[in-house]
Amino acid sequence: EEKEVEFIYAPNGIIGLETAWSISNMRLFKTKKLNLQQLVEKLSYNPRKILNLEVPALEEGAQANLTFFNTDEEWTFDPKNVRSKSKNSPYLNKKLTGRAVGIFNRGELVINELR
């Protein structure tokens, strides 16, 4: 309910997690400001390091926590598919490039949009 108010009364900020990979891919990787390894480190390894969280090992027998992504897939950030409580983003109805297509969390496949 706090999100369904007139603009001047709404809390500050925009939703960002659902578009973070795509925007970073478009603005940093596709423009060659970062290579793919650097981008993945910035979005996965570094936040865990800053928060003093264990960085999971990618090795046989370890529990999988992975995201599969396609750096070339084009898609539109459609408001009806937003999973956040609010829909405040400058990227709504915009064509984006790069998308997460699969997620393993704690060893279980929770999202699979591999094509």
KAPEGI-V767454 format. One record per backbone hydrogen bond with DSSP energy under -0.5 kcal/mol. CO is the residue of the C=O (numbers start at 1). NH is the residue of the N-H. Records with the same first field share a line. If there is no record, write none. Layout:
CO->NH + NH
This chain:
1->4
3->5
6->9 + 10
7->10
16->19 + 20
17->21
19->23
20->24
21->25
22->26
23->27
24->28 + 29
25->30
28->33 + 34
29->32
35->39
36->40
37->41
38->42
39->43
40->44 + 45
41->46
44->48
45->49
46->50
47->51
48->53
49->52
54->56
57->59
59->62
64->107
66->104
68->101 + 102
69->71
70->99
73->98
75->96
76->78
77->93
78->81
79->82
87->89
88->15
89->92
91->94
94->77
96->75
99->70
101->113
102->68
103->105 + 110 + 111
104->66
105->108
108->105 + 110
111->103
